[in-house]
């Protein structure tokens, strides 16, 4: 891991900018879900994970209370990860289809995963100020991942977080023409490509709003663009 990313990850893990989120993530880690009562919860902000030379960045919403907040790694140990990592494996971005804990041997190739918010929020809904507090971490990741060509935004909140970053960095004068919908592809003025997908939450995958085939198509497109 490059030095800049080590420093950033350490700062993320130590962050206490949002009192509501600090209280919630730590309380969940103490109380635990019955199925995980014998597990030691991470209970801290979750840093990004993946290949620092990645050409594809996946931008999610926030850690799940009993997923990443328990395991300390994005999309690890929850239903969203069980849906996503087999797709990343199929499309050549992951060395294995499962993600159970930080020591399971998972390696990402040409892909880096981060989130709009780094702490598990109540009801999976970070407040606007909490997203703003996390935005500097996201900005440093985007600037540090210099080979990135594609951003895959999972859900509207992630989509909006990326557009705010693009506006702050001067890469997007006007976002009015950019509308969130599954499967959209936008060529940004800085030549980055923004792909959009519904978030792989149970709410979407169990209802058929997001199918495996739909998700595979998004990551096959990300692979195609990255290799152009």
C-alpha positions in Angstrom: 0.0 0.0 0.0 1.5 3.4 -0.9 2.3 5.8 1.9 -0.5 8.3 1.0 -3.1 5.5 1.2 -1.7 4.2 4.5 -1.9 7.7 6.0 -5.4 8.2 4.7 -6.7 4.9 6.0 -5.3 5.6 9.4 -7.0 9.0 9.5 -10.3 7.4 8.4 -10.1 4.7 11.1 -9.4 7.3 13.8 -12.2 9.7 12.7 -14.7 11.0 15.2 -16.1 13.9 13.2 -19.8 12.9 13.5 -21.0 12.3 17.0 -24.3 10.6 15.9 -22.4 8.1 13.8 -19.7 7.5 16.5 -22.4 6.7 19.0 -24.3 4.4 16.7 -21.4 2.4 15.3 -20.0 1.8 18.8 -23.3 0.9 20.3 -24.0 -1.6 17.5 -20.5 -3.1 18.1 -21.3 -3.6 21.8 -24.8 -4.9 21.4 -24.2 -7.1 18.4 -26.7 -9.1 16.4 -27.5 -12.5 17.9 -26.0 -14.3 15.0 -22.7 -12.6 15.5 -22.6 -12.5 19.3 -19.3 -14.3 19.4 -17.7 -12.0 16.9 -15.5 -9.0 17.8 -17.0 -6.1 15.9 -14.8 -3.6 14.1 -16.9 -0.7 15.3 -14.9 2.1 13.7 -14.9 3.9 10.3 -14.2 1.6 7.4 -11.4 2.7 5.0 -11.3 1.9 1.3 -10.1 -1.4 0.0 -8.5 -2.6 -3.2 -5.9 -2.0 -5.8 -4.1 1.4 -5.5 -3.3 1.1 -9.2 -7.0 0.6 -10.0 -8.6 1.9 -13.2 -12.1 1.3 -11.8 -13.4 2.8 -8.6 -16.6 1.5 -7.0 -18.4 4.1 -4.8 -20.9 2.8 -2.3 -23.1 4.3 0.3 -21.9 3.5 3.7 -20.9 0.5 5.9 -23.6 -1.9 6.9 -24.2 -2.1 10.7 -23.6 -5.8 10.9 -21.5 -6.1 7.7 -18.6 -3.7 7.3 -19.1 -2.3 10.8 -18.5 -5.8 12.0 -15.7 -6.9 9.7 -13.9 -3.6 8.9 -13.8 -4.0 5.1 -16.3 -2.7 2.5 -19.1 -5.1 1.5 -17.7 -7.9 3.6 -19.9 -10.1 5.7 -23.3 -9.0 4.5 -25.9 -9.7 1.8 -24.7 -6.9 -0.4 -21.2 -8.3 -0.5 -22.5 -11.8 -1.2 -24.3 -10.4 -4.2 -21.4 -8.2 -5.4 -18.2 -10.2 -5.0 -19.2 -13.1 -7.2 -19.9 -10.6 -9.9 -16.5 -9.0 -9.4 -14.9 -12.4 -9.5 -16.7 -13.3 -12.8 -15.7 -10.0 -14.4 -12.0 -10.4 -13.4 -11.8 -7.8 -10.6 -11.5 -10.2 -7.6 -9.5 -13.4 -7.1 -12.4 -15.1 -5.3 -16.2 -14.9 -5.1 -16.6 -14.7 -1.4 -15.8 -12.0 1.3 -16.2 -13.1 4.9 -13.6 -11.2 6.9 -10.4 -9.2 6.5 -8.2 -12.3 6.6 -10.0 -14.4 3.9 -7.4 -13.8 1.2 -9.6 -11.6 -1.0 -7.5 -9.5 -3.5 -9.0 -7.0 -5.9 -7.3 -6.4 -9.2 -7.7 -3.1 -11.1 -10.6 -2.1 -8.8 -10.8 0.0 -5.6 -13.9 0.2 -3.3 -14.8 3.2 -1.2 -18.0 4.8 0.1 -19.7 8.2 0.4 -19.8 7.7 4.2 -17.3 5.7 6.3 -19.4 4.9 9.3 -22.5 2.8 9.6 -25.5 5.2 9.8 -28.9 4.5 11.5 -31.4 3.2 8.9 -28.6 3.4 6.2 -29.2 7.1 5.9 -26.3 9.4 6.6 -27.2 13.1 7.1 -26.1 15.7 4.6 -23.5 17.1 7.1 -22.2 13.6 7.8 -21.6 13.1 4.0 -19.9 16.5 3.9 -17.7 15.5 6.8 -16.5 12.5 4.8 -16.1 14.2 1.5 -12.5 15.2 2.1 -11.5 11.6 2.5 -13.2 10.7 -0.8 -11.5 13.7 -2.5 -8.1 12.5 -1.4 -8.8 9.0 -2.7 -9.9 10.2 -6.1 -6.8 12.4 -6.4 -4.6 9.6 -5.2 -5.9 6.9 -7.5 -4.3 8.5 -10.5 -4.9 5.6 -13.0 -8.7 5.7 -12.5 -10.8 5.9 -15.6 -14.2 4.7 -14.5 -16.3 5.3 -11.4 -19.2 2.9 -10.7 -21.7 4.7 -8.4 -23.9 2.3 -6.5 -27.1 4.1 -5.7 -28.3 7.7 -5.8 -26.4 8.9 -2.7 -23.1 7.6 -4.1 -24.0 9.2 -7.5 -24.6 12.5 -5.8 -21.4 12.3 -3.8 -19.4 11.8 -6.9 -21.1 14.7 -8.7 -20.3 17.0 -5.7 -16.7 15.9 -5.8 -16.6 16.6 -9.6 -18.0 20.0 -9.1 -15.6 20.9 -6.3 -12.6 19.8 -8.4 -13.8 21.9 -11.4 -14.5 18.8 -13.6 -18.2 19.4 -13.8 -19.5 22.9 -14.4 -23.2 21.8 -14.5 -24.7 18.6 -13.2 -28.3 19.3 -14.3 -28.1 16.9 -17.3 -26.9 14.0 -15.2 -29.7 11.9 -13.9 -29.4 8.8 -11.8 -30.8 5.6 -13.3 -29.5 2.1 -13.5 -27.1 1.4 -16.3 -26.4 5.0 -17.3 -23.0 6.0 -18.6 -21.7 9.6 -18.5 -18.5 10.8 -20.0 -17.3 13.5 -17.7 -15.4 16.7 -18.9 -12.2 15.4 -17.2 -12.5 12.2 -19.4 -13.6 10.0 -16.4 -16.6 7.8 -17.2 -19.3 7.6 -14.6 -21.4 4.4 -14.6 -24.5 4.0 -12.4 -26.1 1.0 -10.8 -28.8 0.4 -8.3 -27.2 -0.5 -4.9 -26.9 -4.3 -4.3 -28.9 -4.1 -1.1 -31.4 -6.7 -0.1 -34.2 -4.2 -0.9 -33.1 -4.2 -4.5 -31.8 -7.7 -5.1 -34.6 -9.6 -3.3 -37.3 -7.7 -5.2 -35.7 -8.2 -8.6 -35.1 -4.4 -9.0 -31.4 -5.4 -9.4 -30.6 -8.8 -10.9 -27.3 -10.5 -11.2 -27.4 -10.1 -15.0 -28.0 -6.3 -14.7 -25.0 -6.0 -12.3 -22.7 -8.1 -14.4 -23.4 -5.9 -17.4 -22.3 -2.8 -15.4 -19.0 -4.4 -14.5 -18.3 -5.8 -17.9 -18.8 -2.3 -19.3 -16.4 -0.9 -16.6 -13.9 -3.5 -17.7 -14.3 -2.6 -21.3 -13.8 1.1 -20.7 -10.9 0.6 -18.4 -9.1 -1.4 -21.1 -9.6 1.1 -23.9 
